[in-house]
Amino acid sequence: MKFQKLEVWQLSFQLSCSIYRETKELRDWGFKDQITRSGLSVPSNIAEGIERQGVKEQIQFLYIAKASLAEMMTQAMIGREISYLDKDFVENILRDAEKISAMLAGLIKSLKNRNKSS
């Protein structure tokens, strides 16, 4: 599968795994479910989008991944603020998320440019 070769997918996959590991013992099931779902949505939508045939569909799924990333970042900041998540952990995943977001923006721009020239 070509999505697995993308660095942005690999980084978001690792980000999602780290969120699951970090929240494994968290007892607030609602919060845990929300942040793991938003984190899981990022690599899942990248994979689904990249495997789609049409460029417009690919871009749509990448935008969904970018939005899920913003949702996860918000939840991580809330988790830090209410002492559910370790401050260093949150700083690390926010830094990774910003990198992933920039990579997604670049990929979307590249796909849009490719679509224009088709």
LOSE-252533 format. One line per field, with one value per residue: residue number from 1; residue in one letter; x, y, z of N, C-alpha, C in turn. Coordinates in steps of 0.1 Angstrom, whole numbers. Atoms other than C-alpha are relative to their C-alpha. Layout:
BEGIN
nr <- NUM/...
rest <- A/...
n.east <- X/...
n.north <- Y/...
n.up <- Z/...
ca.east <- X/...
ca.north <- Y/...
ca.up <- Z/...
c.east <- X/...
c.north <- Y/...
c.up <- Z/...
//
This chain:
BEGIN
nr <- 1/2/3/4/5/6/7/8/9/10/11/12/13/14/15/16/17/18/19/20/21/22/23/24/25/26/27/28/29/30/31/32/33/34/35/36/37/38/39/40/41/42/43/44/45/46/47/48/49/50/51/52/53/54/55/56/57/58/59/60/61/62/63/64/65/66/67/68/69/70/71/72/73/74/75/76/77/78/79/80/81/82/83/84/85/86/87/88/89/90/91/92/93/94/95/96/97/98/99/100/101/102/103/104/105/106/107/108/109/110/111/112/113/114/115/116/117/118
rest <- M/K/F/Q/K/L/E/V/W/Q/L/S/F/Q/L/S/C/S/I/Y/R/E/T/K/E/L/R/D/W/G/F/K/D/Q/I/T/R/S/G/L/S/V/P/S/N/I/A/E/G/I/E/R/Q/G/V/K/E/Q/I/Q/F/L/Y/I/A/K/A/S/L/A/E/M/M/T/Q/A/M/I/G/R/E/I/S/Y/L/D/K/D/F/V/E/N/I/L/R/D/A/E/K/I/S/A/M/L/A/G/L/I/K/S/L/K/N/R/N/K/S/S
n.east <- 8/-9/1/-10/-13/0/-5/11/8/-9/0/13/2/-7/7/12/-5/-5/12/6/-8/0/13/3/5/9/13/10/2/4/-12/-9/6/-1/-13/-5/7/-5/-14/1/6/-10/-6/11/5/-11/0/12/-1/-10/4/11/-4/1/-8/9/3/-12/-1/11/-4/-11/6/6/-11/-5/9/-1/-12/2/8/-9/-8/8/3/-13/-2/9/-5/-11/5/8/-9/2/-11/-13/-3/-10/7/9/-9/-6/10/3/-11/2/12/-2/-7/10/9/-7/-2/13/2/-9/5/13/-4/-6/11/7/-8/1/13/1/-7/5
n.north <- -12/-12/-9/4/-6/-15/-4/-6/11/6/-8/0/14/0/-10/7/11/-6/-5/12/4/-10/0/14/1/-11/6/-8/7/-9/-7/9/4/-12/-4/11/0/-10/4/11/-5/-7/9/7/-8/-1/13/1/-10/3/11/-4/-2/-14/-10/-8/8/0/-12/-1/8/-6/-11/6/4/-13/-4/9/-3/-12/5/7/-10/-7/9/1/-13/1/11/-5/-11/6/10/14/3/-6/-12/3/8/-9/-8/8/4/-13/-3/10/-4/-12/5/8/-10/-7/10/2/-12/2/11/-5/-9/8/7/-10/-4/11/0/-11/3/11
n.up <- 0/2/-11/-10/4/-2/-13/-8/-5/-10/-12/-6/-5/-13/-8/-5/-9/-13/-7/-6/-11/-11/-7/-3/-14/-2/-5/6/13/10/5/6/13/9/5/8/13/9/4/9/12/9/9/8/11/10/7/9/11/9/8/8/14/5/-8/-8/-12/-8/-8/-10/-11/-7/-8/-12/-8/-6/-10/-11/-7/-8/-11/-10/-6/-10/-11/-8/-8/-12/-9/-7/-9/-11/-6/5/8/-4/8/10/10/8/8/11/10/7/10/11/7/8/11/9/7/11/10/6/8/11/8/6/10/11/8/7/11/10/6/9/13/6
ca.east <- 0/14/1/25/54/44/63/32/13/42/44/7/6/32/14/-18/0/16/-18/-32/-2/-3/-40/-40/-47/-69/-103/-122/-136/-152/-120/-100/-124/-124/-87/-79/-105/-93/-57/-67/-86/-55/-35/-68/-80/-46/-46/-81/-75/-43/-59/-88/-87/-97/-75/-105/-114/-78/-77/-110/-97/-65/-85/-104/-71/-59/-91/-89/-54/-65/-92/-66/-44/-72/-80/-43/-41/-72/-58/-27/-46/-68/-38/-49/-19/18/30/61/40/16/45/60/27/19/53/47/12/24/49/22/-1/25/32/-5/-7/22/7/-27/-10/10/-22/-40/-12/-12/-49/-46/-21/-42
ca.north <- 0/34/52/33/48/84/100/119/87/71/100/102/64/68/98/77/48/71/86/51/42/74/71/34/39/69/63/91/70/99/119/89/78/113/119/84/86/119/107/75/94/112/82/65/94/98/61/62/94/83/51/69/73/109/138/157/128/125/161/159/131/149/179/156/143/179/187/156/166/200/183/160/190/208/177/173/209/204/171/189/218/194/172/141/142/148/182/169/143/170/192/164/154/191/195/163/175/208/190/166/195/213/180/176/212/205/173/190/218/193/174/206/217/183/185/219/206/176
ca.up <- 0/-10/21/43/25/33/61/72/76/95/119/125/130/158/172/175/191/217/226/232/253/274/281/288/325/322/340/323/295/277/275/267/239/224/222/210/183/170/171/153/127/114/100/90/69/53/44/30/11/-5/-17/-33/-71/-76/-65/-52/-29/-18/-8/10/32/39/50/74/87/93/111/133/141/153/174/190/197/215/236/245/257/278/291/301/317/338/347/328/306/314/303/285/267/255/244/224/207/199/183/163/154/141/119/106/99/79/60/53/40/17/4/-2/-21/-42/-51/-59/-82/-99/-104/-120/-146/-154
c.east <- 9/-1/10/13/1/5/-11/-9/8/0/-13/-4/6/-6/-13/3/4/-12/-7/9/-1/-13/-5/-7/-10/-14/-11/-3/-4/11/9/-5/2/14/6/-6/5/14/0/-5/10/7/-11/-5/11/1/-12/1/10/-4/-12/6/1/8/-9/-4/12/2/-10/4/12/-4/-6/11/5/-10/0/12/-2/-9/8/9/-7/-2/13/2/-10/4/12/-5/-7/8/-3/12/13/4/10/-6/-8/9/6/-11/-5/10/-1/-12/2/8/-9/-9/7/3/-13/-3/8/-5/-13/4/6/-11/-9/7/0/-13/-2/6/-5/-10
c.north <- 13/9/-3/6/15/3/6/-10/-7/8/1/-14/-1/9/-7/-10/6/5/-12/-5/9/0/-13/-1/11/-5/9/-5/9/8/-9/-4/11/2/-12/-1/11/-3/-11/4/6/-10/-8/8/2/-12/-1/10/-3/-12/2/3/14/9/8/-8/-1/12/1/-8/5/12/-5/-4/12/5/-9/3/12/-3/-7/10/7/-9/-2/12/0/-11/5/10/-7/-12/-15/-5/7/11/-3/-9/9/9/-7/-3/13/4/-9/4/12/-4/-8/9/7/-10/-2/12/-1/-10/5/10/-7/-6/10/5/-11/-1/11/-3/-12/4
c.up <- 0/12/11/-2/3/14/9/6/11/13/7/6/14/10/6/10/13/8/7/12/12/7/5/14/4/3/-6/-14/-11/-6/-8/-14/-10/-6/-8/-13/-9/-4/-10/-14/-10/-10/-8/-12/-10/-8/-10/-11/-11/-9/-9/-14/-4/9/9/13/9/9/11/12/8/8/13/10/7/11/13/8/9/12/11/8/11/12/8/9/12/9/8/11/12/7/-3/-7/4/-9/-11/-11/-9/-9/-12/-11/-8/-10/-12/-9/-9/-13/-10/-7/-11/-12/-8/-9/-13/-10/-7/-11/-12/-8/-7/-13/-11/-7/-10/-14/-7/-11
//
